[in-house]
Amino acid sequence: MTELRQVDNKQLLKELQNRLHSKQLSEKEIAVILEAEEWKKAYQLADADEERQKEIAEWDRIQAEDED
């Protein structure tokens, strides 16, 4: 999964560089796109962490029931 993300990131950066050089996008537009990507990644990490915390809580609950 990480390798796939790295490929996607490389492709995104390459495409943005091409568009900058061909004057299809300005530096400001590229900065906005990259900022949006960073926010998207941050949300994905937060969601993954929230899911992980739910799983841990569920395992703790099951373990507590087994101990009773």
N, C-alpha and C positions, 0 to 999 in steps of 0.2 A: 504494500500500500504506500509506504514512504517513497519507494522508487518511482511509483506512478506519479505521486505528487511532484517529485523532483523533475520528472520529464515534463509534466504540465507547466511547472514554473519556468523551466528553461524555454519551452515553446512560447509561453506568454511573453517572456522578456525579449526573445528573439523577434517575435511579431511586433512588439511595441518599438523596438529599435528600428526595425524596417520601416514602420509607419512614421517614425520621427525623421529618419533620413529622407524619406520620400515626401515629407512635408504634409502627410495626411493627418497627423496629430501634432499638436504643440506640446512643449514640455509641460505646460500647466495641465493639459488634458491627460497626459501620461501620469503625472503625479496624482491626479484624482483617481485614475484607474487603479494605480498601485495602492493607494490608501484604501480604496474599497476592497481590494483583495486582502489586505492586512486585517481589516475589520471582519471580513467573511471568515478568515482563518481563526481569528480570536473567538468568534461566535461558535465555530465548530468545535474548538478546543473546550470552551465552556460547556457546551452541550454534552460532549463526551465525558467531561469530568462529572457533570451532574448525573449522567447515567451510571457512571462508575460508583458514585456515592450511593445511589439507590441500590445497586447490586450489593455493595458492602453492607448496607443497612439490612437488606433482606437476609443475607448470610448470617449476620449477627443475630437477627431475630430467630432464624431457624436453629442456630447453635444454642441460643438461650432456651428455646423450647426443648431441645434434646437434653440439656443439662437438668431440666426440671423433672 
